[in-house]
């Protein structure tokens, strides 16, 4: 008599254990359970991301509204917060997936649904498969968000606020930006968002790396690509080859000069944590070509490359907590565990990032280390939780 296998089809095959293929029809015996677990984890991850996004919006508005003043209206402050939220959310995306995954799996465990799945013959390792597939889906969605609207939103938000307040592009140095392009070193006191530079100095180096020419300009305007129009120029030529010669000083109302691509300045003004991989790769290449320290930007670039792996690591480390204590704990317990794990992961990431430059650790190694350690811990704990691993020898 025909019997129904776990794939849901009516066939003449024997009833098989979950996780095996139906002997007659060859279908995956737990297709339905796989889809159910994937849907639960993806829904939980997205719901947690939405909740974190709301929190980022609320706290962002509280912080931004304090900056409202002449020229910077409430609507513009709200636009800034909305545009910058995806970038902040992507930075926290592994933690949001951790919280969402642990809460959704914890809900399944509290209602004994995981126990029923185990009763069909599914092992813990087999249950982990759909959870990790859900992690791949979430990682793809998060990466798409972070590399597109996340990076774009941060850049647009900064430019919009700077234009509204008529302020310069932000810089971390009191002396402004210092850029190098070949044998030229450029110092910019203030860089406005409309492509204007104020207080420009250009140092041209000789073969022995000593300055042989200094160009000072009160103002510079971009003409496209690496061409700039300099105004109120003082051109000083130093007699490096013949110290007995006099210093030549020329004054010009305006001259055109090739300096650097305007995009380099715009990228330098951004926080590397919120730039996409393409922007970071271009700027790292620029710094390395000019023999400048690229470690900060290289670390940020590899952090974004490793971000999808971090999402999978977060889900992997949740599995032992849920599958071992399948019927214990409320949502509050799972949320507490998720917060502890998230804080531990973020703390480890920050510690490794801070220590890496001091101990000359490569950016690749420093960024891959935290998710690797969490993944190993999750695999070991999951293996130890399986019945075969707990069975005493002999």
LUMKE-746965 format. One record per residue (C-alpha): residue in three letters; z, y, x. Coordinates in steps of 0.05 Angstrom, whole numbers, plus 5000, padded with zeros to 4 digits. Layout:
% residues N
   res     pz     py     px
   ALA      Z      Y      X
...
% end
This chain:
% residues 394
   res     pz     py     px
   UNK   5000   5000   5000
   UNK   4982   5068   5026
   UNK   5039   5109   5051
   UNK   5046   5183   5068
   UNK   5053   5198   5142
   UNK   5088   5260   5168
   UNK   5021   5296   5175
   UNK   5021   5300   5099
   UNK   4959   5257   5089
   UNK   4954   5194   5046
   UNK   4930   5140   5093
   UNK   4940   5067   5108
   UNK   4976   5081   5173
   UNK   5048   5064   5185
   UNK   5100   5118   5179
   UNK   5111   5144   5250
   UNK   5166   5182   5284
   UNK   5159   5257   5285
   UNK   5125   5280   5348
   UNK   5077   5221   5351
   UNK   5007   5219   5323
   UNK   4991   5182   5258
   UNK   4963   5114   5278
   UNK   4909   5115   5225
   UNK   4886   5187   5218
   UNK   4905   5212   5287
   UNK   4934   5277   5261
   UNK   4994   5311   5292
   UNK   5054   5282   5255
   UNK   5092   5348   5252
   UNK   5038   5400   5240
   UNK   5077   5427   5181
   UNK   5143   5430   5219
   UNK   5109   5463   5278
   UNK   5080   5517   5234
   UNK   5146   5527   5200
   UNK   5184   5536   5266
   UNK   5129   5582   5294
   UNK   5130   5625   5232
   UNK   5206   5629   5232
   UNK   5210   5650   5305
   UNK   5152   5699   5302
   UNK   5179   5731   5239
   UNK   5249   5736   5269
   UNK   5221   5767   5333
   UNK   5180   5818   5296
   UNK   5238   5835   5249
   UNK   5285   5845   5308
   UNK   5232   5889   5342
   UNK   5226   5931   5279
   UNK   5302   5939   5277
   UNK   5304   5960   5350
   UNK   5247   6008   5337
   UNK   5286   6041   5281
   UNK   5346   6049   5328
   UNK   5302   6079   5382
   UNK   5274   6128   5331
   UNK   5342   6149   5306
   UNK   5373   6159   5375
   UNK   5309   6191   5401
   UNK   5310   6242   5344
   UNK   5383   6258   5357
   UNK   5367   6272   5430
   UNK   5301   6308   5418
   UNK   5325   6353   5362
   UNK   5373   6386   5411
   UNK   5313   6412   5450
   UNK   5281   6448   5391
   UNK   5269   6521   5405
   UNK   5215   6575   5407
   UNK   5147   6541   5407
   UNK   5175   6471   5399
   UNK   5183   6456   5325
   UNK   5218   6401   5287
   UNK   5151   6369   5270
   UNK   5131   6368   5344
   UNK   5198   6337   5363
   UNK   5187   6283   5311
   UNK   5117   6271   5337
   UNK   5144   6264   5408
   UNK   5195   6212   5385
   UNK   5144   6172   5345
   UNK   5093   6172   5402
   UNK   5143   6151   5455
   UNK   5178   6096   5414
   UNK   5127   6040   5428
   UNK   5136   6050   5503
   UNK   5212   6046   5499
   UNK   5207   5986   5452
   UNK   5161   5948   5500
   UNK   5212   5957   5555
   UNK   5264   5923   5511
   UNK   5216   5872   5481
   UNK   5244   5810   5516
   UNK   5313   5827   5489
   UNK   5287   5839   5419
   UNK   5252   5772   5420
   UNK   5316   5740   5445
   UNK   5356   5770   5388
   UNK   5303   5753   5336
   UNK   5292   5682   5361
   UNK   5366   5666   5365
   UNK   5380   5693   5296
   UNK   5321   5657   5264
   UNK   5337   5591   5298
   UNK   5411   5600   5284
   UNK   5394   5608   5210
   UNK   5356   5543   5211
   UNK   5414   5509   5245
   UNK   5465   5537   5196
   UNK   5425   5508   5138
   UNK   5419   5440   5172
   UNK   5343   5446   5177
   UNK   5344   5430   5251
   UNK   5388   5370   5237
   UNK   5336   5344   5187
   UNK   5281   5354   5239
   UNK   5321   5315   5290
   UNK   5331   5260   5238
   UNK   5256   5251   5233
   UNK   5255   5231   5306
   UNK   5239   5297   5339
   UNK   5272   5306   5407
   UNK   5301   5371   5432
   UNK   5243   5378   5481
   UNK   5194   5366   5424
   UNK   5228   5419   5382
   UNK   5220   5468   5439
   UNK   5144   5464   5437
   UNK   5133   5505   5373
   UNK   5186   5554   5395
   UNK   5149   5567   5460
   UNK   5083   5572   5423
   UNK   5116   5626   5381
   UNK   5137   5659   5446
   UNK   5066   5661   5470
   UNK   5045   5695   5405
   UNK   5101   5746   5410
   UNK   5085   5758   5484
   UNK   5012   5771   5468
   UNK   5030   5819   5412
   UNK   5081   5855   5455
   UNK   5034   5861   5515
   UNK   4979   5889   5471
   UNK   5027   5941   5443
   UNK   5055   5960   5512
   UNK   4988   5964   5548
   UNK   4953   6005   5493
   UNK   4994   6049   5446
   UNK   5057   6043   5489
   UNK   5027   6074   5552
   UNK   4981   6121   5513
   UNK   5038   6145   5469
   UNK   5083   6162   5528
   UNK   5028   6203   5562
   UNK   5009   6239   5497
   UNK   5082   6253   5480
   UNK   5096   6284   5549
   UNK   5033   6327   5547
   UNK   5045   6349   5476
   UNK   5117   6372   5490
   UNK   5097   6406   5556
   UNK   5041   6443   5521
   UNK   5086   6464   5464
   UNK   5141   6490   5510
   UNK   5090   6519   5559
   UNK   5124   6482   5615
   UNK   5098   6447   5676
   UNK   5088   6372   5684
   UNK   5154   6342   5704
   UNK   5170   6325   5776
   UNK   5230   6294   5811
   UNK   5227   6340   5872
   UNK   5250   6412   5875
   UNK   5191   6428   5921
   UNK   5140   6400   5871
   UNK   5088   6346   5881
   UNK   5068   6320   5949
   UNK   5002   6283   5950
   UNK   4959   6257   6006
   UNK   4884   6247   6006
   UNK   4856   6224   6073
   UNK   4872   6277   6126
   UNK   4897   6327   6074
   UNK   4969   6335   6049
   UNK   4974   6375   5985
   UNK   5037   6408   5958
   UNK   5038   6434   5886
   UNK   5098   6475   5862
   UNK   5079   6471   5788
   UNK   5026   6431   5752
   UNK   5009   6453   5682
   UNK   4984   6404   5630
   UNK   4918   6440   5621
   UNK   4895   6424   5692
   UNK   4922   6486   5727
   UNK   4962   6486   5791
   UNK   5010   6542   5812
   UNK   5034   6551   5883
   UNK   4985   6506   5920
   UNK   4987   6490   5994
   UNK   4938   6446   6031
   UNK   4952   6420   6101
   UNK   4892   6392   6139
   UNK   4911   6346   6196
   UNK   4875   6336   6262
   UNK   4862   6271   6299
   UNK   4932   6274   6328
   UNK   4962   6283   6258
   UNK   4981   6356   6273
   UNK   4963   6410   6222
   UNK   4902   6449   6243
   UNK   4890   6487   6178
   UNK   4934   6512   6121
   UNK   4905   6536   6055
   UNK   4952   6573   6007
   UNK   4930   6591   5936
   UNK   4969   6625   5881
   UNK   4930   6587   5828
   UNK   4880   6529   5824
   UNK   4838   6505   5765
   UNK   4805   6437   5758
   UNK   4729   6437   5756
   UNK   4725   6362   5744
   UNK   4734   6300   5788
   UNK   4763   6323   5855
   UNK   4735   6394   5854
   UNK   4782   6454   5845
   UNK   4773   6529   5842
   UNK   4826   6564   5884
   UNK   4846   6636   5872
   UNK   4885   6686   5915
   UNK   4872   6644   5976
   UNK   4901   6653   6046
   UNK   4864   6607   6095
   UNK   4901   6599   6162
   UNK   4868   6562   6221
   UNK   4914   6541   6277
   UNK   4889   6538   6349
   UNK   4908   6465   6363
   UNK   4854   6454   6416
   UNK   4864   6521   6450
   UNK   4937   6544   6444
   UNK   4918   6610   6479
   UNK   4873   6629   6421
   UNK   4897   6672   6364
   UNK   4912   6646   6295
   UNK   4856   6661   6247
   UNK   4875   6684   6178
   UNK   4824   6695   6123
   UNK   4835   6719   6052
   UNK   4791   6702   5993
   UNK   4792   6721   5920
   UNK   4768   6652   5901
   UNK   4738   6590   5935
   UNK   4719   6520   5913
   UNK   4752   6462   5949
   UNK   4752   6386   5944
   UNK   4824   6363   5939
   UNK   4841   6303   5896
   UNK   4823   6274   5829
   UNK   4859   6308   5771
   UNK   4877   6240   5742
   UNK   4919   6225   5804
   UNK   4963   6285   5787
   UNK   4970   6264   5715
   UNK   4990   6194   5734
   UNK   5040   6219   5785
   UNK   5074   6260   5731
   UNK   5086   6198   5688
   UNK   5147   6153   5693
   UNK   5119   6089   5724
   UNK   5159   6047   5675
   UNK   5114   6071   5618
   UNK   5046   6067   5652
   UNK   4999   6010   5637
   UNK   4977   5959   5689
   UNK   4909   5992   5701
   UNK   4940   6060   5715
   UNK   4992   6030   5761
   UNK   4941   5988   5799
   UNK   4898   6051   5811
   UNK   4957   6091   5835
   UNK   4984   6036   5879
   UNK   4915   6031   5911
   UNK   4914   6106   5922
   UNK   4982   6106   5955
   UNK   4965   6046   6000
   UNK   4899   6077   6021
   UNK   4937   6138   6044
   UNK   4992   6098   6078
   UNK   5045   6122   6029
   UNK   5104   6083   6000
   UNK   5079   6047   5938
   UNK   5140   6002   5926
   UNK   5165   6038   5863
   UNK   5097   6036   5829
   UNK   5083   5965   5854
   UNK   5149   5942   5825
   UNK   5133   5975   5758
   UNK   5064   5943   5758
   UNK   5089   5873   5771
   UNK   5145   5883   5720
   UNK   5092   5894   5667
   UNK   5051   5834   5691
   UNK   5113   5790   5688
   UNK   5135   5817   5620
   UNK   5102   5760   5579
   UNK   5138   5709   5623
   UNK   5204   5744   5609
   UNK   5192   5736   5534
   UNK   5183   5661   5542
   UNK   5244   5657   5587
   UNK   5286   5692   5534
   UNK   5266   5641   5481
   UNK   5275   5583   5528
   UNK   5346   5602   5544
   UNK   5364   5607   5470
   UNK   5345   5535   5455
   UNK   5407   5500   5483
   UNK   5454   5545   5445
   UNK   5421   5531   5379
   UNK   5403   5458   5385
   UNK   5470   5435   5413
   UNK   5513   5470   5361
   UNK   5465   5458   5303
   UNK   5513   5471   5246
   UNK   5563   5516   5278
   UNK   5567   5591   5275
   UNK   5546   5647   5229
   UNK   5494   5701   5242
   UNK   5548   5743   5275
   UNK   5559   5689   5327
   UNK   5485   5683   5344
   UNK   5479   5758   5348
   UNK   5538   5762   5395
   UNK   5509   5708   5440
   UNK   5441   5743   5439
   UNK   5472   5809   5459
   UNK   5510   5777   5516
   UNK   5447   5742   5542
   UNK   5407   5806   5535
   UNK   5458   5847   5572
   UNK   5461   5794   5627
   UNK   5386   5793   5634
   UNK   5378   5869   5636
   UNK   5436   5875   5686
   UNK   5406   5822   5731
   UNK   5338   5857   5728
   UNK   5368   5924   5746
   UNK   5409   5895   5804
   UNK   5349   5859   5833
   UNK   5305   5920   5826
   UNK   5357   5964   5860
   UNK   5369   5915   5918
   UNK   5296   5896   5930
   UNK   5277   5959   5970
   UNK   5341   5958   6011
   UNK   5329   5886   6033
   UNK   5254   5892   6038
   UNK   5241   5842   5982
   UNK   5169   5842   5957
   UNK   5157   5873   5888
   UNK   5127   5807   5863
   UNK   5189   5767   5882
   UNK   5238   5819   5855
   UNK   5204   5820   5787
   UNK   5192   5746   5779
   UNK   5263   5726   5800
   UNK   5303   5743   5736
   UNK   5257   5707   5687
   UNK   5251   5648   5734
   UNK   5327   5641   5739
   UNK   5335   5646   5664
   UNK   5278   5595   5653
   UNK   5310   5546   5701
   UNK   5378   5554   5668
   UNK   5346   5543   5600
   UNK   5308   5480   5621
   UNK   5369   5450   5656
   UNK   5415   5464   5597
   UNK   5364   5437   5547
   UNK   5354   5373   5589
   UNK   5429   5363   5594
   UNK   5435   5371   5519
   UNK   5386   5314   5504
   UNK   5419   5247   5486
   UNK   5387   5211   5545
   UNK   5414   5261   5594
   UNK   5484   5256   5565
   UNK   5483   5179   5564
   UNK   5529   5152   5619
   UNK   5496   5111   5674
   UNK   5502   5036   5669
% end
